[in-house]
């Protein structure tokens, strides 16, 4: 996994703040490190229903995620899911809890970072994630920004009209259709997940 697959809609971020003590990045860890339980998919809309366990909250939640793009749509308490979707076996709940209790997520983060040569670069890479003609998610670097101008922090890059127009101009030089782009990534340190912007 070269980068984070999971990222969050504004609706999901609001519901996470309302319903759990977990931070969004902690939820992304559980999903991306294979610790969530796949309880089924909405066939028409291609949404995966992940079951996770939160040690902080001492309870389970369901995470609804777009199968292709990685966009987390929302987080549901278990009783909501029972009413809105389908029942889930008790074994799934036990396995979701066991996955969290028996795995050290910090160690998995370290393993993830060791897959790459960790070094500080002089550029913040601006990448796009898009769906190709086969509906597969792909990532492409469009251009670089000098990190020194933003105090070596991607969160100091303003997401304004100039930035968006710059992306559009670079997209015109590629074969990527603007309508197929679903996220923009600002990547600086390989040891850290990129800043992900919904598009």
Long-range contacts (C-beta under 8 A, 24 or more apart in sequence): 1-32, 1-112, 1-115, 2-139, 3-139, 3-185, 3-187, 3-193, 3-194, 4-28, 4-32, 4-70, 4-193, 4-194, 4-196, 5-31, 5-32, 5-70, 5-137, 6-31, 6-32, 6-65, 6-70, 6-72, 7-70, 7-71, 7-72, 7-183, 7-196, 7-198, 8-71, 8-72, 9-71, 9-72, 9-73, 9-74, 9-198, 10-198, 11-73, 11-74, 12-72, 12-73, 12-74, 12-75, 15-74, 15-75, 16-75, 19-61, 19-75, 19-77, 20-54, 20-56, 20-57, 20-61, 20-75, 21-54, 21-56, 21-57, 22-54, 22-56, 22-57, 24-72, 25-193, 26-105, 27-52, 27-63, 27-72, 27-75, 28-72, 28-193, 29-105, 29-108, 29-109, 30-99, 30-100, 30-105, 31-63, 31-65, 31-72, 33-103, 33-105, 33-108, 33-112, 35-96, 35-99, 35-100, 35-103, 35-105, 36-63, 36-96, 36-99, 37-92, 37-95, 37-96, 37-99, 39-86, 39-88, 39-92, 40-85, 40-86, 41-67, 42-85, 47-73, 49-81, 49-85, 51-88, 51-92, 51-93, 51-96, 52-96, 52-100, 53-93, 53-96, 53-97, 53-99, 53-100, 53-101, 54-100, 55-100, 55-101, 60-93, 60-96, 60-97, 68-131, 68-135, 68-136, 68-137, 69-129, 69-131, 69-137, 69-182, 69-183, 70-137, 70-183, 71-182, 71-183, 71-198, 113-190, 113-191, 116-190, 116-191, 117-190, 118-189, 118-190, 118-191, 119-190, 120-152, 120-188, 120-189, 121-147, 121-188, 121-189, 121-190, 122-146, 122-147, 122-148, 123-147, 124-150, 124-154, 124-157, 124-186, 124-187, 124-188, 125-185, 125-186, 125-187, 125-188, 126-166, 126-167, 126-184, 126-185, 126-186, 127-184, 127-185, 127-186, 127-187, 127-194, 128-167, 128-171, 128-176, 128-181, 128-183, 128-184, 128-185, 128-199, 129-181, 129-182, 129-183, 129-184, 129-185, 130-176, 130-177, 130-180, 130-181, 130-182, 131-180, 131-182, 132-180, 137-182, 139-185, 140-174, 140-176, 142-167, 142-170, 142-171, 142-174, 143-170, 147-188, 152-188, 153-188, 154-186, 154-187, 154-188, 154-194, 154-195, 155-195, 157-186, 157-195, 159-197
